Structure formats: structure tokens, C-alpha cells
């Protein structure tokens, strides 16, 4: 478990330093009348800022990138996995305390569940496993939203053409072995 936590901490600490250059730069080349070339740097969207914002406040990197529709998805994921972890922890504690009461031999403690020790142990282990899985899913959600902000910041640099078209057309082709024709659907991408 310590190894997993150390690996996650290392990943989070290095996520902003993976590209080497902190900002994406657009260069404008202009020629002067004296045949010299000047380069002016136009600092655009920063991937490190997006990653840092998302690491400090989940969803802030998505807002920085202009992808506001992703923020509810991030917080809903945290809420769902957090709620499940909380409920599974309550059930885990219930079965754990009843198991202790069942096997400790103390007449002052009482098993209120009415179940046997083996059943209590199986339920305790099951809900502990579910709780731990939900905690891992919370960490994965956290790391994915940082990676999403980082990748979106990179994709902002690309100039996508507006003339991308997709067409779905019926097609009729001859088969290789017989003289019959086969019918189908052709999906065409034009870019």
C-alpha cells in the first residue's frame, strides 16, 4: 500500500514537468527589409498551469481550458465514489464491531447482528474491500482529471479544420469468388 501511495505521489508531483517547456508558443516569422529574420513569441495556453490548477482545485484546470461542461462530471464522480466509500465504511465498522463482540468472550459486549462469526468475518472483509476500492477510484478520478486538463491544454494548440465531414452511403461491390454483388454500408471521412 505504501508503494502505491508513493507511486501516486511521484506521478502527481511530476505531472507538470513532463513536457520540458512550460508554455506552448506560437512563433511569427517576419522579414525585415534588410533581409533579417525576427522571431516574436506569442505565449498561448500553458499546459503546466492547467495541470497545476486541476491538481490544486479539481475541475479548475478544465475551467482554465474552457471545458466547463466537464466540471460537473468531475465532482459527480468524486461525490459518487466518496458516498460509496462512506457507506461501505459504516457497514465495515458495523460488522467489525459485531465480530469483536462475538469472539471476545466478554459477556458485557453483545453481537447485535444475530450472525455467526464466520458470516461476520466474510461481511467485514467484503465491505472493507469495497471501501478500499472506492478510495482507489477517488484517487484515479483525481489523477484522470489532472491528465484530462493537461491533454486538453495541449489540444488547444492544434488548428482543427472546419471541413471535416462524415458520410454514410450504401455500397454495392462484386465478390471475389462469384459473380454476385454484395451490398453494404460505406462510412467515408473527408478531411
N, C-alpha and C positions, 0 to 999 in steps of 0.2 A: 504494500500500500504506500509506503514511503517512497519507493521507486517511482510509482505512478505520479504521486504528488510532485516530486522533484522534476520529473519529465514535463509535466504540465506547467510548472513554474518556469522552467527553462524555455519552453515554447512561447509562453506569454511574454517573457522578457525579451525574446529575440524577434518577435513578430514585426516590430517596426524597423528592424535593421537588416531585413533580408534582401533588400534591393540595392543597397550601397548608396544610391543617390536619394536624398530625402524628397526632392520635388521633381515633378515631371516638367520638362522645359520645352517650350516651343521656340525654335530659332528662326529668325528672319534674316535672310541674307540680302543685302543691298549693295549695289555697286556705286561707288563714288565716281565722279568724273575723272579722277586721277588714277583709275584702274586699281583701286584698293578695295578690299572686301571687308565690310564691318559686320559683326555678328551681334545682334541685340537679343538678349534672353528675356523671354516673356514667361514669368513663373505662373504656372497654372495650378492645377489641383494637386495637393500633396497627399501621397499615399500614407506617409507616416502620421500626418495629422488625423486622417480618417481612422487609422488603426488605434492611435492613442485616445482619441475621443471615444471610440467604441469600447476600449478597454476600461476607461475611467467611468463612463456612464453608458451602460448598454443601450444601444439604439441611437446614440448621439453621432456615431460615425455614419450611420445610414442617413440621418438628417443632414449632415455635412455634405454628403454626396447627392442630396436632393431626392433620395428614395424614401420619402416619408411614409409610404404605404407599407414598408417593411417593419416599422416600429411596433405596431400592434401585434404583429406575428412574433416578434422577439419577446415582448412582455407577456403575451399569452402563453408562450412556451415555458417561460420562467414560472408563471403562475400555476400552470397545469402540473409541471414536474415538482414544483415546491409543495403544492397541495397534496399530491400523491405521496411524497416523501413524508409529510407531516402526518397524514392518516396512517400510513404504514408504520411510522414510529410509535404512534399511540397504540396500535394493535400489538406491535412488538413488545412494548413495555407491559401491556396487559398480560400477555402470555408469559413473559419472563417473570413477572412478579407472582403469578399463579403457579408457575413451575417451582419457583423458590419455596413458596408456601407448601407445595405438595411434597417436596423431597427433604425439607429441612428437619422434619421430626418435631418441630415446636408446636405444642397444642394451641398456643396463642395466635399463630398465623393460620389462616384458613384459605383454602383454594375455593374461590367463588365461582369458577367457571364450570365446575362439575365434570371436568375431563380428567383422564388419566395422564400420568407423567409423560408417557411416550407421545401421546397426542399433543400435549402442551409443548413438548420439545420440538416436534415437527412444525407446529404452527409458529413457534417463536423463530425458528430458523428460516421459515418461508417469508415471514414479514420483515425480518432483518435483511434478507436477500433483496426483497422488493424495495425496501428503503434505500439500501446502498445503490441499487441500480438507478433509482430516481435521482440520487445525488450525483452519480456519474453522468446522467443525462443532462442535469443542470450545468455541469462543467462543460460538457460537449456543446450545449447550446450557447454558452458564453464564448467558447473558442470559435464556433462557427459564425457567430455574428461579428466577431472581430475579423475573421478571414473574409466574410462577405463584404464588410466595409472596405477592406484593403483591396480586394479584387474589383469592386465597383469603382474605386478611385482610379485604378489602372485603366478600366474600360472607358472612363470618361475621355481619355486622351484620344481614343480611336475615332476617326471620322467615318461614320456609317453612311453609306449611300442610301438615298430615299427610294431608289427604283428597284428594290428587291421585290420580286413577285413570285408567287407560288400558284401554279395552275394544276388542276386535276382534270385530266382528259381521258376519254375512253380510247383504248388502243386495240388494234387487230393486227396480229402477226402470224405468219406461217410457222408451222412447227418444223423442226429439222428432219424428222424421220417420215412424216406422212404429208399428204397434200392438203391436210385440213388446216383451217385457220383457228387460232386461239384468240379469245377475247380477254381483255383485262383492263386495268386502270393504270394510267401513267401519271406519276407525280413529277412535275417539272419545276425546277428552281431557276430563276433568271436573276443574275446579279452582275 
